[in-house]
Amino acid sequence: MSTILEKIAAIESEMARTQKNKATAGHLGLLKARLAKLRRELITPKGGGGGTGEGFDVAKTGDARIGFVGFPSVGKSTLLSNLAGVYSEVAAYEFTTLTTVPGCIKYKGAKIQLLDLPGIIEGAKDGKGRGRQVIAVARTCSLIFIVLDVLKPLQHKKLIEHELEGFGLRLNKNPPNIVFRKKDKGGINLQCMVQQSELDLDTVKTILSEYRIHNADITLRYDATSDDLIDVIEGNRIYVPCIYLLNKIDQISIEELDIIYKIPHCVPISAHHKWNFDDLLERMWQYLQLVRIYTKPKGQLPDYEAPVVLHSERLSIEDFCNKLHRTIAKEFKYALVWGSSVKHQPQKVGKEHVLNDEDVVQIVKKV
C-alpha cells in the first residue's frame, strides 16, 4: 500500500512543480490520469477480497439516506441525537463515535435515514484513521451534510472536500456533459461543440493512451477540463448534493452570522441549542428532490398520512407502481390522477404519465 501512496505523492509533487501552459497541458493531463488510476487502486485493491472488518455499512432504510461527515468533535453526534432522538455517544474529547450510528426522522411524510459517521482526518482517502470506510459509506448517501465548526470553518471545508474528491465523490456538481464511446477501430475522433480552452486532440490522446484506449468517439459539449474527461473515463464518480452545516453559532456575533448566511450551500445551526433546525430541514428537503404522491383507494378519501415518496428523476406512473409493488405494473389498466400534473380532475392516464408533487393517484387494475 505504501508504494501506491509513494507513487501518488511523487505525482502530486511533480504536478506542483510543473508550470501550467499550453506546452505542458498534455503532460499534466497524463499525470492527472495516472493519479486517478492510482486512487482507484487505493479504493479497490487488486487482491482478493479480504476478511470482513467490523460492520460499518448499515442496511438502507427509508426513502433517502443522509451522511454526516466532518472532523472529530464538531458536533455531529449532538446534531443526530437532537434531530432524530437517537443517542450517539457524546463527549468533549475527539473520536467519541467509532462506528456508524443510524437514526431516522420523518419529515413531510418521508422517512429519512441519518448516519452519524466517525470523524475523518487528513489523509482519510489514503486509508488513514478509518477514513476509507467512512467515505465508502458516504458514497452510498443521497445527500451529505458536512458539519463544520463555525470558528474554524474554511480550512476544514477545503480539507474535507479534498478528501471526498480524492475518493471519487463530486459535491454539488452535475455529471460532465461529455459523450464517450469506445469502439473497435477507427482511432480517436474528437468533436468539440464549443471552443476548448484546455483540451485539444493531443491532450485527449495522451490521457486516453494512459488508459490504453486507442479507439473512441468523444464529444465535448462545453468547455471541459482534463479532470472532467478523466471522471467520464473512470466512470465510477458519484455526484452528490451537499449542505455545509456551520455548527456552534451560539459562539459568534449577529454580524458574523449575517456574513455566513451569504455562503452558498451553507446553513448555520447550533446543534446543542437546536437553533435553526427548521431552516436546515427545509433546505434538506429541497436538495433531496423528493416528491410525495398520495394514494386513493376506490370509494375512499385519499390517504394523506402515508405518501409514496419518489425521486424527482423517476416520476412516471410506472415508477409509482414499482415503488408500491412489482406485480402492480403487470396488472395495470389505467390510473386516475388528481393534481397539478393533469388538466382535468380526475384524469385517466397511462404508465408514461409524469406526476407532480402532492398528486393523488388511484390505480385501476385489469380484471
C-alpha positions in Angstrom: 0.0 0.0 0.0 2.8 2.4 0.9 4.2 2.0 -2.7 0.9 3.3 -4.1 0.9 6.2 -1.6 4.6 7.0 -2.5 3.6 7.0 -6.2 0.7 9.3 -5.5 2.9 11.7 -3.5 5.6 11.7 -6.3 3.0 12.5 -9.0 1.4 15.2 -6.8 4.8 16.9 -6.2 5.6 16.7 -9.9 2.3 18.3 -10.7 3.0 21.1 -8.2 6.4 21.7 -9.9 5.1 21.8 -13.4 4.1 25.2 -14.8 0.7 25.4 -16.4 0.7 26.5 -20.0 -0.2 25.1 -23.4 3.1 23.2 -23.8 2.7 21.3 -20.6 -1.1 20.7 -20.9 -0.6 17.2 -22.3 1.9 16.2 -19.7 -0.3 17.5 -16.8 -3.3 15.6 -18.3 -1.1 12.4 -18.3 -0.2 12.9 -14.7 -3.8 13.5 -13.7 -4.9 10.3 -15.4 -2.1 8.4 -13.6 -3.2 9.9 -10.3 -6.8 8.9 -10.9 -5.8 5.3 -11.7 -3.7 5.0 -8.6 -6.5 6.5 -6.5 -8.9 3.9 -7.9 -6.4 1.1 -6.9 -6.4 2.6 -3.4 -10.2 2.4 -3.2 -10.5 -1.1 -4.7 -7.2 -3.0 -4.2 -6.4 -5.6 -6.9 -6.1 -8.6 -4.5 -8.8 -11.0 -3.5 -11.5 -10.0 -1.0 -10.1 -9.6 2.5 -11.9 -10.7 5.6 -14.8 -8.6 6.7 -13.9 -5.9 9.2 -16.2 -4.5 11.9 -19.7 -3.9 10.5 -19.5 -0.4 9.1 -22.2 -0.3 6.5 -25.8 0.0 7.7 -28.8 -1.5 5.9 -30.5 1.1 3.8 -34.0 2.0 5.1 -36.4 4.8 4.3 -36.7 7.0 1.2 -33.3 8.7 1.4 -30.1 8.5 3.2 -28.0 11.3 4.7 -24.4 11.0 5.9 -22.9 13.4 8.4 -19.2 13.9 7.5 -16.8 16.1 9.5 -13.7 16.3 11.6 -13.8 14.9 15.1 -15.6 16.9 17.7 -17.6 19.3 15.6 -21.0 18.2 17.0 -22.2 15.5 14.5 -23.4 13.2 17.3 -25.2 16.0 19.2 -26.9 17.0 15.9 -28.1 13.4 15.3 -29.4 12.9 18.8 -31.3 16.2 18.7 -32.7 15.7 15.2 -33.6 12.0 15.4 -33.8 11.3 19.1 -31.1 8.6 18.7 -28.4 8.5 21.3 -25.0 8.6 19.7 -22.3 8.9 22.4 -21.4 12.5 23.0 -18.3 13.7 24.9 -15.9 16.6 25.0 -13.0 14.6 23.6 -12.2 13.8 19.9 -13.1 10.4 18.3 -16.1 9.6 20.6 -18.0 7.9 17.8 -16.2 4.9 16.4 -18.7 3.2 14.1 -21.7 4.3 12.1 -24.7 5.2 14.2 -28.0 5.2 12.3 -31.0 7.4 13.1 -34.3 8.0 11.3 -36.5 11.1 11.0 -39.9 11.6 9.4 -40.3 14.8 7.5 -43.3 15.7 5.3 -44.2 12.0 5.4 -40.9 10.8 4.1 -38.7 8.5 6.2 -35.1 9.8 6.0 -32.2 7.8 7.4 -29.4 9.8 9.1 -26.0 8.3 9.5 -23.5 9.7 12.1 -20.2 8.7 10.6 -17.0 8.7 12.7 -14.8 11.9 12.3 -12.4 11.8 9.4 -8.9 13.2 9.5 -6.4 14.5 6.9 -5.2 11.7 4.7 -8.5 9.7 5.0 -8.6 9.0 1.3 -5.2 7.3 1.7 -6.7 5.0 4.3 -5.8 6.9 7.5 -7.9 6.6 10.6 -10.9 4.7 9.4 -11.3 7.2 6.6 -11.8 4.7 3.8 -14.8 3.1 5.4 -16.3 6.4 6.4 -16.0 7.7 2.8 -17.2 4.4 1.4 -20.4 4.8 3.4 -20.7 8.4 2.3 -20.7 7.2 -1.3 -24.0 5.4 -0.8 -25.8 8.5 0.6 -28.3 10.6 -1.3 -27.2 13.8 0.5 -24.1 14.7 2.5 -24.1 17.0 5.5 -20.6 18.4 6.0 -20.6 19.5 9.6 -18.1 22.3 10.3 -17.1 24.2 13.4 -18.1 27.8 12.8 -14.9 29.1 14.5 -12.6 27.4 12.0 -14.7 26.6 9.0 -12.8 27.4 5.9 -9.6 25.4 6.1 -11.7 22.4 7.4 -14.1 22.8 4.5 -11.3 22.6 1.9 -9.6 19.6 3.6 -12.9 17.6 3.7 -13.7 18.5 0.1 -10.2 17.4 -0.9 -10.6 14.0 0.9 -14.0 13.3 -0.6 -12.9 14.4 -4.1 -9.9 12.1 -3.9 -12.4 9.3 -3.3 -14.5 9.9 -6.4 -17.3 12.0 -4.8 -18.2 15.2 -6.6 -20.1 17.6 -4.4 -22.9 19.9 -5.8 -21.8 19.2 -9.3 -23.6 17.9 -12.4 -22.0 15.0 -14.4 -19.9 16.4 -17.2 -21.7 16.8 -20.5 -19.2 14.6 -22.4 -20.2 11.7 -24.7 -17.6 9.0 -24.5 -18.0 5.8 -26.6 -15.3 3.1 -27.0 -15.2 1.3 -30.4 -13.1 -1.4 -32.0 -11.3 0.5 -34.7 -11.0 3.9 -36.3 -8.8 5.8 -33.9 -9.8 8.7 -31.7 -12.4 11.0 -33.0 -12.9 14.3 -31.1 -15.8 16.6 -31.7 -16.0 20.0 -29.9 -19.3 21.8 -29.8 -17.7 24.9 -28.3 -14.2 26.4 -28.3 -12.0 24.5 -25.8 -9.5 26.3 -23.6 -7.7 23.3 -22.2 -8.4 20.1 -24.1 -7.2 19.5 -27.7 -6.8 16.3 -29.7 -3.2 15.7 -28.5 -4.1 16.1 -24.8 -7.1 13.8 -25.2 -5.0 11.2 -26.9 -2.4 11.4 -24.1 -5.0 10.9 -21.4 -6.7 8.0 -23.3 -3.4 6.3 -24.0 -2.7 6.1 -20.3 -6.0 4.1 -20.1 -4.9 2.0 -23.1 -7.8 3.3 -25.1 -6.9 4.0 -28.8 -10.3 3.9 -30.5 -13.1 6.1 -29.2 -15.6 8.8 -30.1 -15.6 11.8 -27.8 -18.0 14.7 -27.9 -17.3 17.8 -25.7 -20.5 19.8 -25.4 -19.0 22.6 -23.2 -15.6 23.9 -22.2 -14.3 20.9 -20.4 -11.2 20.3 -18.3 -8.9 17.3 -18.3 -10.3 16.4 -14.9 -13.9 16.2 -16.4 -12.6 13.9 -19.1 -10.9 11.6 -16.6 -14.1 11.5 -14.5 -16.0 10.3 -17.5 -13.5 7.6 -18.5 -13.2 6.3 -14.9 -17.0 6.1 -14.8 -17.1 5.5 -11.0 -17.7 9.0 -9.9 -20.7 9.8 -7.7 -22.4 13.2 -7.9 -23.9 14.0 -4.6 -25.6 17.2 -3.3 -24.1 18.5 -0.2 -25.0 21.0 2.5 -22.4 22.6 4.8 -23.7 22.9 8.4 -21.8 25.5 10.3 -22.3 24.4 13.9 -21.8 26.2 17.2 -23.3 29.6 16.1 -24.0 30.3 19.7 -20.4 31.4 20.0 -20.4 34.2 17.4 -22.0 37.6 16.9 -25.0 38.5 14.8 -22.9 40.4 12.3 -20.7 37.4 11.6 -23.9 35.3 11.2 -25.2 37.7 8.5 -21.9 37.2 6.6 -22.1 33.4 7.0 -25.6 33.3 5.6 -24.3 34.5 2.2 -22.1 31.5 1.6 -23.7 29.2 -0.9 -25.0 25.7 0.2 -24.5 26.8 3.9 -26.8 26.5 6.9 -25.7 27.9 10.2 -27.1 25.9 13.1 -26.5 25.2 16.8 -26.9 21.5 17.5 -26.7 22.0 21.2 -29.4 24.7 21.5 -31.5 23.3 18.5 -31.3 26.7 16.7 -32.3 26.9 13.0 -33.3 23.3 12.6 -36.5 24.2 10.6 -34.3 26.0 8.0 -32.0 23.0 7.9 -34.9 20.5 7.3 -36.4 22.7 4.6 -33.1 23.0 2.8 -32.6 19.2 3.2 -35.9 18.6 1.5 -35.0 20.9 -1.4 -31.7 19.2 -2.0 -33.0 15.7 -1.8 -35.6 16.5 -4.5 -38.2 14.1 -3.2 -41.8 14.2 -4.4 -44.8 13.0 -2.4 -47.6 11.1 -4.2 -50.8 10.2 -2.2 -52.8 7.0 -2.9 -56.5 6.8 -3.1 -58.4 3.5 -2.6 -61.6 3.2 -4.6 -64.5 4.9 -3.0 -62.5 6.3 -0.1 -60.7 9.6 0.8 -57.0 9.9 -0.2 -54.5 8.8 2.4 -52.6 11.9 3.3 -50.8 10.3 6.2 -48.5 7.9 4.3 -47.4 9.3 0.9 -45.4 7.2 -1.6 -42.1 9.1 -1.9 -40.4 9.2 -5.3 -37.2 10.9 -6.5 -37.8 13.8 -8.9 -35.9 11.9 -11.7 -38.3 8.9 -11.6 -41.8 10.2 -11.6 -43.8 8.2 -14.1 -46.9 6.2 -13.1 -44.8 3.1 -13.8 -42.2 4.1 -11.2 -45.0 4.7 -8.8 -46.4 1.2 -9.4 -43.0 -0.4 -8.9 -42.5 1.5 -5.7 -45.8 0.1 -4.3 -45.2 -3.5 -5.5 -43.6 -5.2 -8.6 -46.7 -7.0 -9.6 -48.9 -3.9 -9.9 -47.3 -2.8 -13.2 -48.2 -6.1 -14.9 -51.9 -5.9 -13.9 -52.1 -2.1 -14.6 -55.0 -0.9 -16.7 -55.1 2.9 -16.2 -54.7 5.4 -13.4 -56.9 8.3 -12.3 -54.9 11.3 -11.2 -55.9 14.5 -9.3 -53.5 17.3 -9.0 -51.3 19.8 -10.9 -49.9 17.3 -13.5 -53.2 16.9 -15.2 -55.7 19.2 -17.0 -58.9 17.6 -15.7 -59.7 16.5 -12.2 -59.6 13.4 -12.2 -57.9 12.4 -15.5 -57.3 8.9 -16.9 -53.6 8.4 -17.7 -51.3 5.6 -18.8 -48.0 4.3 -17.5 -45.9 7.1 -19.1 -47.7 10.0 -17.4 -45.3 12.1 -15.3 -46.5 13.1 -11.8 -46.0 16.3 -9.8 -45.5 16.8 -6.1 -48.6 16.0 -3.9 -50.7 14.5 -6.7 -53.4 11.9 -5.8 -53.4 8.6 -7.7 -55.9 5.8 -7.9 -54.8 2.7 -9.9 -57.3 0.6 -11.8 -56.2 -3.0 -12.5 -57.2 -5.3 -15.3 -60.0 -7.6 -14.3 
